Amino acid sequence: MREQASMPLDESTSKLRRRMFLRMGGLSSLGLTLPELLRHRQAVGAESRPGAKAKSCILLYMTGGPAQQETFDMKPDAPEAPRGEFSPISTSVSGTQICELLPQLALNAHRFAIIRSMHHDQTFHGGGAHYNLTGFPHAPRDPTPEFYLDRRDSPSIGSVIQQLRGYHYGLPAAVQLPWWVGHGMFERFAGQTAGFLGAQHDPLQIFYPEKKDLPGTLPADFRLPEGVSTHRLSRRLRLLDSINRETSSGGKSERQFAKHQAQALDVLNSGSAWRAFTIEDEKPTTIERYGDSKFGRSCLVARRLIEAGVSLVTVAWPGHENHWDTHGDHFRMMRETLLPPMDRGFSALLEDLADRGMLDETLVAWTGEFGRTPAINGNKPAGRDHWPWVYSSVLAGGGIRGGQVYGSSDAIAAHPKDDPVHARNFVATIYHALGYDPSTTVIDLTGQPHHVVPENPVTTLF
């Protein structure tokens, strides 16, 4: 459970009055969530480096940690356990093979680079997520050994971009959908928010909690309640602003709150920008291309958001429905619920970006917390456990040379063999593609600068 600091009684009362007021108007979620997510501060940071081609990034995050042996690092000549049940297939790149359950990605192998030598030392989900989403290690904190979300986390890549670039035509620089990086309804792994930069730089998080809720439609939180016009909402927010002035001492936090309310109203009035979250105007053939899974539809929304000016979109595998943490029933889950929708959504995204001439300026990154063990465990049905000592990640677009395989693992996919790439290097490579070098800094809530590029990028990928 996250620690919560106590607050003075007058501040607590003030916040309670705000919540009660907004609920009276049926806009508790809009009044509190949107302003919180739409805070904006003066951007700081480095200019784009010469030669960096990516203007934006789509991060495909496979919550749970996908098995390298059943995705991009097949071991057909290994003993039975590391070899697994699936066979490799040829791809559009001579000599490169991937899992037979990824046929569409196999046809697109010339568009992406596979890194088969990824590694770090964090065996918990939250530690692995923190490394892959921020580039920095996460120290254990009692009583949360699984490293759940905390404001002491390092800022995610999206949060850094949010501070550096700010808003663009009513849209934030960073968006996350369709769910938290985490398992179930309540687990939220570390490293996916702005952490110590403050909630004002969190990515805008668009979530679809129910199975019937599909990405490509605007969630209820972002729609005006029936019978409430933007004019009426504006009047309510002006009244709420007067409550703020009465109950505050004129502090900075109160002034920011009022500013964020105004930004929330701007969002509601700028319908054209928010149409990027809906897919109703897409051709049926395009929607079909991505598939009807939450992951596939989120990939389509991600493309639309990039077109609309969002800089970084994180598509987090919907871990509240299923996930890649396959300690049991591994092969059935990979065969039936995980690999097919991932193959379809990921490949459709690459093809769609390429068809639209967007891939050269859009970096697409695919990764998870870690890989899975070479051994099969004794669970019934059996599975693979956590394995951070080697795993695979994928990069495409944004200047990355497609068709290459960088690094390798040993004969049983247990450790890097050639050209090891730490999670720090992976995150640094994303920053490099987007034009940020090791001198790039962000400012925390106390005004202190922090370097955000954790290590040297793998420049030979470009």
C-alpha positions as CSV (number, residue, x, y, z in Angstrom):
1,M,0.0,0.0,0.0
2,R,1.3,3.4,-0.8
3,E,2.2,5.7,2.0
4,Q,0.1,8.8,2.3
5,A,1.2,12.0,4.0
6,S,-1.1,13.6,6.5
7,M,-2.5,17.0,5.6
8,P,-3.6,20.0,7.8
9,L,-7.3,20.0,8.7
10,D,-8.0,23.2,6.8
11,E,-6.4,21.8,3.6
12,S,-8.2,18.6,4.0
13,T,-11.5,20.4,4.4
14,S,-10.9,22.5,1.4
15,K,-10.2,19.5,-0.8
16,L,-13.3,17.8,0.6
17,R,-15.5,20.8,-0.4
18,R,-14.1,20.6,-3.9
19,R,-14.9,17.0,-4.3
20,M,-18.5,17.4,-2.9
21,F,-19.0,20.4,-5.3
22,L,-17.9,18.5,-8.3
23,R,-20.0,15.4,-7.5
24,M,-23.0,17.6,-7.2
25,G,-22.5,18.4,-10.9
26,G,-21.9,14.8,-11.9
27,L,-18.3,15.7,-12.8
28,S,-16.2,14.3,-10.0
29,S,-14.0,12.5,-12.4
30,L,-13.8,15.4,-14.9
31,G,-13.2,18.0,-12.2
32,L,-10.6,16.1,-10.3
33,T,-9.0,13.7,-12.8
34,L,-8.6,15.8,-15.8
35,P,-7.1,18.9,-14.1
36,E,-4.7,16.6,-12.3
37,L,-3.7,15.0,-15.6
38,L,-3.6,18.2,-17.6
39,R,-1.2,20.3,-15.5
40,H,1.5,21.9,-17.4
41,R,4.6,23.7,-16.5
42,Q,7.3,25.5,-18.6
43,A,9.2,22.9,-20.6
44,V,12.9,22.4,-20.0
45,G,15.4,20.2,-21.6
46,A,17.6,19.6,-24.6
47,E,17.0,20.4,-28.2
48,S,16.9,17.6,-30.8
49,R,20.3,16.1,-31.6
50,P,21.4,16.2,-35.2
51,G,20.5,13.0,-37.0
52,A,17.7,12.0,-34.6
53,K,14.7,11.0,-36.8
54,A,12.0,10.2,-34.4
55,K,9.5,13.0,-33.6
56,S,7.3,10.6,-31.6
57,C,7.3,7.2,-30.0
58,I,4.8,4.4,-29.4
59,L,5.8,2.1,-26.6
60,L,4.2,-1.3,-26.6
61,Y,4.5,-2.7,-23.1
62,M,3.9,-6.4,-22.5
63,T,2.8,-6.5,-18.9
64,G,4.0,-9.5,-17.1
65,G,7.2,-10.3,-19.0
66,P,7.0,-12.2,-22.3
67,A,9.1,-15.3,-22.9
68,Q,12.0,-14.8,-25.3
69,Q,11.9,-18.5,-26.3
70,E,8.3,-18.2,-27.6
71,T,8.6,-14.8,-29.3
72,F,11.8,-13.5,-30.9
73,D,14.6,-15.8,-29.7
74,M,13.7,-19.3,-30.6
75,K,16.0,-22.2,-29.6
76,P,15.0,-25.1,-31.8
77,D,18.3,-27.0,-31.1
78,A,18.1,-26.7,-27.3
79,P,16.9,-29.3,-24.9
80,E,13.1,-29.7,-24.5
81,A,12.6,-27.2,-21.7
82,P,14.2,-24.1,-23.3
83,R,13.1,-25.2,-26.7
84,G,9.4,-25.3,-25.7
85,E,6.4,-26.4,-27.8
86,F,6.5,-24.0,-30.7
87,S,8.6,-24.0,-33.9
88,P,10.5,-21.1,-35.6
89,I,9.4,-19.8,-39.0
90,S,11.3,-17.8,-41.6
91,T,10.7,-14.1,-41.9
92,S,11.1,-11.4,-44.6
93,V,14.8,-11.2,-43.6
94,S,16.9,-14.1,-44.7
95,G,18.4,-16.0,-41.8
96,T,16.1,-14.5,-39.2
97,Q,13.5,-16.6,-37.6
98,I,10.8,-15.9,-35.0
99,C,7.9,-17.9,-33.4
100,E,5.4,-19.6,-35.7
101,L,2.6,-17.9,-33.8
102,L,3.8,-14.5,-35.1
103,P,3.2,-14.9,-38.8
104,Q,2.3,-11.3,-39.5
105,L,5.3,-9.9,-37.7
106,A,7.4,-12.4,-39.7
107,L,6.3,-10.7,-42.8
108,N,7.4,-7.3,-41.3
109,A,10.8,-8.4,-40.0
110,H,12.5,-6.0,-42.5
111,R,10.9,-3.1,-40.6
112,F,12.2,-3.8,-37.1
113,A,15.3,-4.7,-35.2
114,I,15.4,-7.5,-32.6
115,I,17.6,-7.1,-29.5
116,R,18.2,-10.6,-28.1
117,S,20.7,-9.6,-25.4
118,M,18.5,-7.5,-23.1
119,H,19.2,-7.9,-19.4
120,H,19.0,-6.4,-15.8
121,D,18.9,-7.8,-12.3
122,Q,15.4,-7.0,-11.0
123,T,13.3,-10.2,-10.5
124,F,10.1,-8.5,-9.2
125,H,7.6,-7.1,-11.7
126,G,7.8,-3.6,-10.3
127,G,11.5,-3.5,-10.4
128,G,11.6,-4.7,-14.0
129,A,8.9,-2.3,-15.0
130,H,10.7,0.6,-13.3
131,Y,13.9,-0.2,-15.2
132,N,12.3,-0.6,-18.6
133,L,10.0,2.5,-18.3
134,T,12.5,4.9,-16.6
135,G,16.0,3.5,-17.3
136,F,16.8,3.6,-13.6
137,P,16.9,1.0,-10.8
138,H,14.3,0.9,-8.1
139,A,15.3,0.3,-4.5
140,P,13.1,-2.0,-2.4
141,R,10.8,-0.2,0.0
142,D,9.0,-2.0,2.8
143,P,6.2,-2.8,2.9
144,T,6.1,-2.9,-0.9
145,P,8.7,-5.5,-2.0
146,E,6.9,-5.8,-5.4
147,F,7.7,-2.2,-6.1
148,Y,4.2,-0.8,-6.5
149,L,3.6,2.7,-7.8
150,D,5.0,5.5,-5.6
151,R,5.8,9.2,-5.9
152,R,9.4,8.4,-5.1
153,D,9.7,6.6,-8.4
154,S,11.9,7.9,-11.2
155,P,9.8,9.5,-13.9
156,S,8.7,7.4,-16.9
157,I,9.9,8.3,-20.4
158,G,6.4,9.7,-21.1
159,S,6.5,11.9,-18.0
160,V,9.8,13.3,-19.0
161,I,8.5,14.1,-22.5
162,Q,5.4,15.6,-20.9
163,Q,7.6,18.1,-19.0
164,L,9.9,18.8,-21.8
165,R,7.3,19.3,-24.5
166,G,4.0,20.2,-22.8
167,Y,0.7,20.4,-24.6
168,H,0.0,20.5,-28.3
169,Y,-3.3,21.8,-29.7
170,G,-5.1,20.7,-26.6
171,L,-3.5,17.3,-26.3
172,P,-0.8,16.3,-23.8
173,A,2.6,15.1,-24.9
174,A,2.2,11.7,-23.3
175,V,-0.8,9.3,-23.1
176,Q,-1.2,5.8,-21.7
177,L,-3.9,3.3,-22.6
178,P,-5.8,1.0,-22.2
179,W,-4.7,0.2,-18.6
180,W,-2.1,0.5,-15.9
181,V,1.1,-1.5,-16.2
182,G,0.1,-4.1,-13.6
183,H,-1.9,-7.2,-12.9
184,G,-5.6,-7.3,-12.1
185,M,-7.7,-4.3,-11.1
186,F,-5.5,-2.9,-8.4
187,E,-1.8,-3.8,-8.9
188,R,0.1,-0.8,-10.4
189,F,3.8,-1.4,-11.0
190,A,6.4,1.3,-10.3
191,G,7.9,3.6,-13.0
192,Q,4.8,4.5,-15.1
193,T,4.1,8.0,-13.8
194,A,6.0,11.2,-13.3
195,G,7.2,10.0,-9.9
196,F,9.1,12.7,-8.1
197,L,8.4,15.2,-10.8
198,G,4.8,15.4,-9.5
199,A,1.4,14.4,-10.7
200,Q,1.2,17.4,-13.0
201,H,3.5,15.6,-15.4
202,D,1.8,12.2,-15.3
203,P,0.9,10.9,-18.8
204,L,-2.8,11.3,-19.5
205,Q,-4.2,7.9,-18.7
206,I,-7.2,6.6,-20.6
207,F,-8.4,3.4,-19.1
208,Y,-11.0,0.8,-20.1
209,P,-11.8,-1.3,-17.0
210,E,-14.7,-3.4,-18.2
211,K,-14.4,-6.1,-20.9
212,K,-17.2,-4.3,-22.8
213,D,-15.2,-1.0,-22.8
214,L,-13.2,-0.8,-26.0
215,P,-10.4,1.5,-26.9
216,G,-11.4,3.7,-29.8
217,T,-14.4,5.1,-27.9
218,L,-14.2,8.0,-25.5
219,P,-14.5,6.9,-21.9
220,A,-17.3,8.3,-19.8
221,D,-14.8,10.3,-17.8
222,F,-14.1,12.4,-20.9
223,R,-17.7,13.1,-21.8
224,L,-20.1,15.7,-20.5
225,P,-22.9,14.3,-18.4
226,E,-26.3,14.4,-20.0
227,G,-27.9,17.8,-19.7
228,V,-24.6,19.6,-18.9
229,S,-23.3,22.0,-21.5
230,T,-19.8,23.4,-21.7
231,H,-21.4,26.8,-20.8
232,R,-23.0,25.3,-17.7
233,L,-19.7,23.5,-16.8
234,S,-17.9,26.8,-17.2
235,R,-20.2,28.5,-14.7
236,R,-19.7,25.7,-12.2
237,L,-15.9,25.9,-12.5
238,R,-16.0,29.7,-12.0
239,L,-18.0,29.1,-8.8
240,L,-15.6,26.4,-7.8
241,D,-12.8,28.9,-8.4
242,S,-14.4,31.3,-5.9
243,I,-14.5,28.5,-3.3
244,N,-10.8,28.0,-3.9
245,R,-10.1,31.7,-3.3
246,E,-12.2,31.7,-0.1
247,T,-10.6,28.6,1.4
248,S,-7.0,29.1,0.3
249,S,-4.3,31.4,1.4
250,G,-3.4,32.2,-2.2
251,G,-0.6,29.5,-2.3
252,K,1.0,28.2,-5.4
253,S,-0.9,24.9,-5.3
254,E,-4.3,26.6,-5.2
255,R,-3.4,28.9,-8.2
256,Q,-2.3,25.8,-10.1
257,F,-5.5,24.1,-9.3
258,A,-7.5,26.9,-10.8
259,K,-5.3,26.9,-13.9
260,H,-5.8,23.2,-14.4
261,Q,-9.6,23.6,-14.1
262,A,-9.4,26.1,-17.0
263,Q,-7.3,23.6,-19.0
264,A,-9.9,20.9,-18.4
265,L,-12.6,23.2,-19.7
266,D,-10.4,23.9,-22.8
267,V,-10.2,20.2,-23.4
268,L,-13.9,19.8,-23.3
269,N,-14.4,22.7,-25.7
270,S,-11.7,21.4,-28.2
271,G,-13.7,18.5,-29.6
272,S,-11.5,18.2,-32.7
273,A,-8.4,17.3,-30.7
274,W,-10.2,14.7,-28.6
275,R,-11.6,12.9,-31.7
276,A,-8.1,11.3,-31.9
277,F,-9.3,8.9,-29.2
278,T,-12.2,7.6,-31.3
279,I,-12.0,5.4,-34.3
280,E,-15.5,5.9,-35.7
281,D,-14.1,7.7,-38.8
282,E,-11.6,4.9,-39.7
283,K,-12.3,2.6,-42.6
284,P,-13.8,-0.7,-41.5
285,T,-10.9,-2.5,-43.3
286,T,-8.4,-0.5,-41.1
287,I,-10.2,-1.4,-37.9
288,E,-10.4,-5.1,-39.0
289,R,-6.6,-5.0,-39.7
290,Y,-5.8,-4.2,-36.1
291,G,-8.3,-6.7,-34.7
292,D,-10.9,-6.4,-32.0
293,S,-8.6,-7.0,-29.0
294,K,-8.0,-4.2,-26.5
295,F,-4.3,-4.3,-27.5
296,G,-5.0,-4.1,-31.2
297,R,-7.5,-1.3,-30.9
298,S,-5.2,0.6,-28.6
299,C,-2.5,0.4,-31.3
300,L,-4.8,2.0,-33.7
301,V,-5.7,4.8,-31.2
302,A,-1.9,5.2,-30.7
303,R,-1.4,5.9,-34.4
304,R,-4.2,8.4,-34.3
305,L,-2.8,10.2,-31.3
306,I,0.6,10.4,-32.9
307,E,-1.0,11.9,-36.0
308,A,-2.8,14.4,-33.8
309,G,0.5,15.6,-32.2
310,V,1.0,13.5,-29.1
311,S,4.7,12.7,-28.6
312,L,4.7,9.5,-26.7
313,V,1.9,6.9,-26.4
314,T,2.3,3.9,-24.1
315,V,0.1,0.9,-25.0
316,A,0.2,-1.2,-21.9
317,W,-1.1,-4.7,-22.3
318,P,-4.4,-4.9,-20.4
319,G,-3.1,-6.9,-17.5
320,H,-6.5,-6.8,-15.7
321,E,-7.8,-9.2,-18.3
322,N,-4.8,-11.4,-19.1
323,H,-1.0,-10.8,-19.0
324,W,2.4,-12.3,-19.9
325,D,3.2,-13.5,-16.4
326,T,2.8,-17.1,-17.4
327,H,3.8,-19.1,-14.3
328,G,1.2,-21.6,-15.2
329,D,-0.6,-22.8,-18.3
330,H,2.1,-21.0,-20.3
331,F,1.9,-22.7,-23.7
332,R,-1.9,-22.6,-23.9
333,M,-2.0,-18.9,-22.9
334,M,0.7,-18.0,-25.4
335,R,-1.0,-20.0,-28.2
336,E,-4.6,-18.8,-27.6
337,T,-4.7,-15.4,-25.7
338,L,-1.3,-13.6,-26.0
339,L,0.6,-14.2,-29.2
340,P,-2.2,-13.9,-31.8
341,P,-3.6,-10.5,-30.8
342,M,-0.1,-9.2,-30.2
343,D,1.0,-10.4,-33.6
344,R,-2.0,-8.8,-35.3
345,G,-1.9,-5.4,-33.5
346,F,1.9,-4.9,-33.6
347,S,2.1,-5.9,-37.3
348,A,-0.9,-3.7,-38.3
349,L,0.7,-0.8,-36.5
350,L,4.0,-1.2,-38.4
351,E,2.2,-1.6,-41.7
352,D,-0.1,1.3,-41.1
353,L,2.7,3.7,-40.1
354,A,4.7,2.7,-43.1
355,D,1.8,3.0,-45.5
356,R,1.1,6.6,-44.2
357,G,4.8,7.6,-44.4
358,M,5.0,7.9,-40.6
359,L,7.3,5.1,-39.6
360,D,10.6,7.0,-40.3
361,E,9.6,9.6,-37.8
362,T,7.8,7.3,-35.3
363,L,9.9,5.1,-33.0
364,V,8.0,1.9,-32.0
365,A,9.4,0.0,-29.0
366,W,8.3,-3.4,-27.8
367,T,9.3,-4.7,-24.4
368,G,8.2,-6.0,-21.0
369,E,9.6,-6.3,-17.4
370,F,11.9,-9.3,-18.3
371,G,11.9,-12.7,-19.9
372,R,11.1,-16.1,-18.7
373,T,13.1,-19.0,-17.3
374,P,14.8,-21.6,-19.6
375,A,13.4,-24.2,-17.3
376,I,9.7,-25.2,-17.1
377,N,8.4,-25.1,-13.6
378,G,6.4,-27.8,-11.8
379,N,3.1,-26.0,-11.8
380,K,0.1,-27.8,-13.2
381,P,-0.3,-26.7,-16.0
382,A,3.3,-25.8,-16.2
383,G,4.8,-22.4,-17.0
384,R,8.0,-20.3,-17.0
385,D,9.0,-18.0,-14.2
386,H,10.7,-14.6,-14.1
387,W,14.1,-14.2,-15.8
388,P,15.7,-10.8,-16.1
389,W,19.2,-12.1,-17.0
390,V,18.3,-12.2,-20.7
391,Y,15.2,-11.3,-22.7
392,S,14.3,-9.8,-26.1
393,S,13.0,-6.3,-27.1
394,V,12.2,-4.8,-30.4
395,L,12.7,-1.4,-32.0
396,A,11.3,-0.1,-35.3
397,G,11.1,3.2,-37.1
398,G,12.6,6.5,-36.0
399,G,15.9,5.9,-37.7
400,I,16.3,2.3,-36.6
401,R,17.7,0.1,-39.3
402,G,15.1,-2.6,-39.9
403,G,15.9,-6.3,-40.5
404,Q,18.8,-6.5,-38.1
405,V,19.3,-8.8,-35.0
406,Y,21.4,-7.1,-32.4
407,G,23.1,-9.2,-29.7
408,S,22.5,-12.9,-28.9
409,S,21.7,-15.2,-26.0
410,D,23.4,-18.4,-25.2
411,A,22.2,-21.9,-26.3
412,I,19.4,-22.0,-23.8
413,A,18.4,-18.3,-23.7
414,A,19.7,-17.9,-20.2
415,H,22.3,-15.2,-20.5
416,P,23.6,-12.7,-23.1
417,K,26.3,-14.2,-25.4
418,D,27.2,-11.2,-27.6
419,D,26.6,-7.4,-27.3
420,P,24.7,-7.3,-24.0
421,V,22.1,-4.4,-23.8
422,H,21.1,-3.4,-20.3
423,A,17.6,-1.9,-19.8
424,R,19.4,1.4,-19.2
425,N,20.9,1.3,-22.7
426,F,17.5,0.4,-24.1
427,V,15.8,3.5,-22.5
428,A,18.8,5.7,-23.5
429,T,18.3,4.5,-27.1
430,I,14.7,5.6,-27.0
431,Y,15.7,9.0,-25.8
432,H,18.5,9.2,-28.4
433,A,15.9,8.5,-31.2
434,L,13.8,11.3,-29.9
435,G,16.7,13.7,-29.8
436,Y,17.7,13.8,-26.1
437,D,21.3,13.3,-25.0
438,P,22.8,12.7,-21.6
439,S,22.8,16.4,-20.8
440,T,19.0,16.5,-20.8
441,T,17.5,17.4,-17.4
442,V,14.1,17.8,-15.9
443,I,13.1,19.7,-12.8
444,D,11.5,18.1,-9.7
445,L,9.0,19.6,-7.3
446,T,11.7,21.2,-5.2
447,G,13.3,22.9,-8.2
448,Q,16.2,20.4,-8.4
449,P,17.4,19.3,-11.9
450,H,17.8,15.6,-12.7
451,H,19.5,13.9,-15.7
452,V,17.1,11.5,-17.4
453,V,19.2,9.7,-19.9
454,P,20.6,6.8,-17.8
455,E,23.3,5.3,-20.0
456,N,24.8,5.3,-23.5
457,P,22.4,4.5,-26.3
458,V,23.0,1.6,-28.7
459,T,23.9,3.9,-31.7
460,T,24.8,1.0,-34.0
461,L,21.0,0.3,-34.3
462,F,20.6,3.5,-36.3
